[in-house]
Amino acid sequence: MPIYKTNSGYDDVSYVNANDKMQVEYEGTTTYTNMQLNNDKMTIEQLVDYVQADLTFSGLMPKVLPDLEVQRIIKEHSLQWFYKNYQWAVIKTYYKLDKKFINSDYYTKHGYIILPEECESVVKIYNVSDPSLFRIGIQSPNLSINFGVTNQPYLTSFVTNVGELGVYRQILSAFSSELNKMAKLYNKYSYNPENRRLHLLGEVRNSLMLEIYAHIEQEELFNAQLFKDYVVGMSRIRLGQALQRFTFNMPGGYTYNAGEIITQGQELLDKTIEQVKGQSPAASFFIMAQ
């Protein structure tokens, strides 16, 4: 039973089977090649195939909703909603902001900083005066980001799957407690997540440490079952809306029941939203107020 269709470079279609074998059909000959599946990530092409398999009952019915529309549902709606509402879609981390940034041409001209696309929210900004904190980048290079005069920030996390987030957040919680002890003052700020502009409201005298929540990789989120259910529910609704505008007759005189498709999609979507909102940060033992 195939699970993922892949681009093998052959003329015909190839599949990765559940036994980690790649089945290749080429000029009437079927061959098998060993291939290790990545169970932690899923590409957007694989997610689209997953959704289309649900909509067409694995090819029993013809494909109506284009792949481009499924990708639009994923990129323009599902990703944004999950990053804002699903606690496992973001992870706490820290950015180091060297005070030299105030002399940069960009900050002098505009008065704000553009944070990376991964930054969903800013929790606190510590006014750090202890020089030992500036060595964080040496001990944990993935947690330190240099906002130099010409540098733009970027985030590289060593977390590779959702299962590691719990332990990682526990460690960062302890790290946050130590920051509270060493940095007594906080900087006032204003952050707009839509354009990622960070405005510092007050005088900057020292380097700063930003406590933020950053997005996990899209490919990791694509592999989450709740995300897949959400996209499938949205796609069913979109498919039903398209079918309501036209009349499709199947061989044998069968017709699509657009209303039932929309109802099933809405039920799956509502169930997924309820599950996501039920997993609130307050229910997790390692996300606690400092």
C-alpha positions in Angstrom: 0.0 0.0 0.0 1.8 3.2 -1.1 1.9 6.2 1.2 4.0 8.8 -0.5 4.4 9.5 -4.2 7.9 10.7 -5.0 9.8 12.3 -7.9 12.2 9.5 -8.9 13.3 10.8 -12.2 11.7 8.0 -14.1 9.0 8.3 -16.7 6.4 6.5 -14.6 5.1 7.0 -11.0 7.1 5.7 -8.0 6.0 5.2 -4.5 7.5 4.7 -1.0 5.9 1.8 0.6 5.3 1.1 4.3 8.2 -1.3 4.4 10.6 1.5 3.5 10.9 0.2 -0.1 10.7 2.5 -3.1 8.6 0.9 -5.8 9.6 2.1 -9.3 7.6 1.2 -12.4 9.6 1.9 -15.5 8.8 0.6 -19.0 6.7 -2.3 -17.6 9.3 -3.4 -15.1 8.8 -3.0 -11.3 11.9 -2.7 -9.1 12.3 -2.0 -5.4 15.0 0.2 -3.7 15.6 0.6 0.0 14.6 4.0 1.3 14.4 5.2 4.9 11.3 7.3 5.6 11.7 10.5 7.6 9.0 10.2 10.3 9.7 13.6 11.7 9.0 15.8 8.7 6.7 16.0 5.7 7.3 18.1 2.6 4.4 20.3 1.3 4.2 18.0 -1.8 3.7 15.0 0.4 1.1 16.8 2.4 -0.8 17.7 -0.8 -0.7 14.1 -1.8 -2.0 13.1 1.6 -4.9 15.6 1.2 -5.7 14.5 -2.3 -5.8 10.8 -1.2 -8.5 11.8 1.3 -10.5 13.9 -1.2 -10.4 11.2 -4.0 -10.6 8.1 -1.8 -7.1 7.2 -3.0 -8.0 7.6 -6.6 -11.5 6.1 -6.6 -12.9 9.5 -7.7 -11.4 12.0 -10.1 -9.4 14.9 -8.6 -11.4 18.1 -8.7 -9.6 20.4 -6.3 -6.3 21.5 -7.9 -3.0 20.9 -6.0 -2.4 24.7 -6.2 -5.6 25.4 -4.2 -4.5 22.9 -1.6 -1.1 24.6 -1.3 -2.9 27.9 -1.0 -5.0 26.6 1.9 -1.8 25.3 3.6 0.4 28.4 3.1 -2.2 31.3 3.4 -4.4 30.0 6.1 -3.4 26.8 8.0 0.2 27.8 8.8 -0.7 31.2 10.1 -3.6 29.8 12.3 -1.5 27.0 13.8 1.5 29.3 14.6 -0.8 31.6 16.5 -3.0 28.9 18.2 -1.1 25.6 18.5 1.4 25.5 21.5 3.7 22.9 19.8 4.0 25.1 16.7 6.3 27.5 18.5 9.3 27.2 20.8 10.8 29.5 23.3 14.3 30.8 22.5 16.5 33.9 23.0 18.1 36.5 20.8 21.0 38.6 21.8 20.8 42.2 20.7 24.1 44.1 20.9 23.7 47.7 21.8 25.8 48.7 18.8 22.6 48.3 16.7 21.5 51.8 17.8 24.3 53.3 15.6 23.2 51.4 12.5 21.9 53.4 9.5 18.7 51.4 9.4 17.8 51.8 13.0 18.8 55.5 13.0 16.5 56.1 9.9 13.5 54.0 10.8 13.6 53.6 14.6 12.7 50.0 14.7 14.2 46.5 14.1 12.8 43.8 11.7 12.8 40.4 13.5 13.1 37.1 11.6 10.0 35.5 10.0 10.2 32.7 12.6 9.4 35.2 15.5 5.8 34.8 16.4 5.8 36.9 19.7 8.1 38.7 22.0 7.6 37.8 25.7 10.3 40.0 27.5 13.3 42.1 26.7 15.9 42.0 29.4 18.2 44.9 29.9 21.4 42.9 30.4 24.3 44.5 32.2 26.2 41.4 33.3 29.0 40.7 30.8 28.9 37.0 31.5 25.6 36.7 29.6 27.3 37.8 26.4 29.1 34.4 26.4 25.9 32.5 25.8 26.6 32.4 22.1 29.8 30.5 22.9 28.2 27.9 25.1 25.0 27.6 23.1 25.6 29.1 19.6 22.1 28.3 18.4 20.6 30.5 21.1 22.6 33.6 20.3 21.9 35.9 17.4 24.1 38.9 16.6 22.2 42.0 15.4 25.3 43.8 14.0 25.3 47.0 12.0 25.0 45.0 8.8 23.7 41.7 10.0 20.1 40.6 9.8 18.9 38.1 12.5 18.2 34.5 11.7 17.2 31.5 13.8 18.7 28.0 13.8 17.2 25.6 16.3 18.8 22.3 17.1 15.4 20.8 17.9 14.5 18.4 15.1 11.1 17.1 16.1 8.0 17.9 18.1 8.8 15.2 20.7 11.9 17.1 21.9 10.1 20.4 22.6 9.1 19.4 26.2 12.6 18.8 27.4 13.9 21.9 25.5 11.3 24.2 27.0 12.1 22.9 30.5 15.8 23.8 30.0 14.9 27.2 28.7 12.5 27.8 31.6 15.5 27.3 34.0 17.6 29.6 31.8 14.9 32.3 32.0 14.9 32.1 35.8 18.7 32.8 35.8 18.1 35.7 33.5 15.6 37.1 35.9 18.2 37.0 38.7 21.0 38.6 36.6 19.0 41.2 34.8 16.8 43.3 37.0 15.4 45.7 34.5 13.2 45.1 31.5 12.9 47.3 28.4 9.5 48.5 27.3 8.7 47.7 23.7 6.0 47.4 21.0 6.0 44.4 18.6 3.8 44.0 15.6 3.8 40.3 14.5 2.2 41.2 11.1 5.2 43.2 9.9 7.7 41.9 12.5 8.6 45.4 13.6 10.1 45.8 17.1 10.0 49.3 18.5 12.0 49.9 21.7 10.2 52.4 23.9 12.9 54.0 25.9 16.7 54.7 26.0 19.0 51.8 25.2 22.0 51.8 27.5 23.1 48.2 27.4 22.8 45.1 25.2 19.5 43.3 25.3 18.3 39.7 25.5 15.0 39.0 23.7 12.8 36.2 25.0 10.7 35.2 22.1 8.6 32.3 20.7 9.8 31.2 17.3 8.1 28.9 14.7 9.2 25.3 14.4 10.1 24.2 10.8 7.1 24.0 8.4 8.0 20.5 7.5 7.8 19.4 11.1 4.4 21.1 11.5 3.2 19.4 8.3 3.8 16.0 9.9 1.6 16.8 12.9 -1.6 14.9 12.8 -3.7 17.8 14.0 -2.3 20.0 11.2 -3.1 17.3 8.6 -6.6 17.0 9.9 -7.0 20.8 9.8 -5.9 21.0 6.2 -8.1 18.0 5.2 -11.1 19.7 6.8 -10.5 23.0 5.1 -9.9 21.2 1.7 -13.2 19.3 2.0 -15.1 22.5 2.6 -13.4 24.1 -0.3 -14.1 21.1 -2.5 -17.8 21.2 -1.6 -18.0 24.9 -2.4 -16.5 24.3 -5.8 -18.9 21.4 -6.5 -21.9 23.6 -5.6 -21.0 26.0 -8.4 -21.0 23.3 -11.1 -22.7 20.0 -11.8 -20.3 17.0 -12.0 -21.7 13.6 -13.3 -19.7 10.5 -12.6 -19.8 7.3 -14.7 -22.9 5.3 -13.8 -25.0 8.3 -13.2 -23.6 9.1 -9.8 -23.3 12.7 -8.6 -21.3 14.5 -5.9 -23.1 15.4 -2.7 -21.5 18.8 -2.1 -23.5 19.5 1.0 -22.4 16.3 2.7 -18.7 17.0 1.7 -18.9 20.4 3.3 -20.6 19.0 6.4 -17.9 16.4 6.9 -15.2 18.9 6.4 -16.7 21.4 8.9 -17.1 18.6 11.5 -13.4 17.6 11.1 -12.4 21.2 11.2 -14.4 22.0 14.4 -13.1 18.8 16.1 -9.5 19.8 15.2 -9.9 23.4 16.4 -11.3 22.1 19.7 -8.4 19.8 20.2 -5.9 22.5 19.5 -7.4 25.0 21.8 -7.8 22.3 24.5 -4.0 21.9 24.5 -3.5 25.4 26.0 -0.1 26.4 27.5 -1.6 26.6 30.9 -2.1 22.8 30.8 1.6 22.1 30.4 3.8 21.7 33.4 6.8 23.2 31.8 5.3 26.5 30.7 4.9 28.4 33.9 5.0 32.1 34.9 8.4 33.1 36.1 
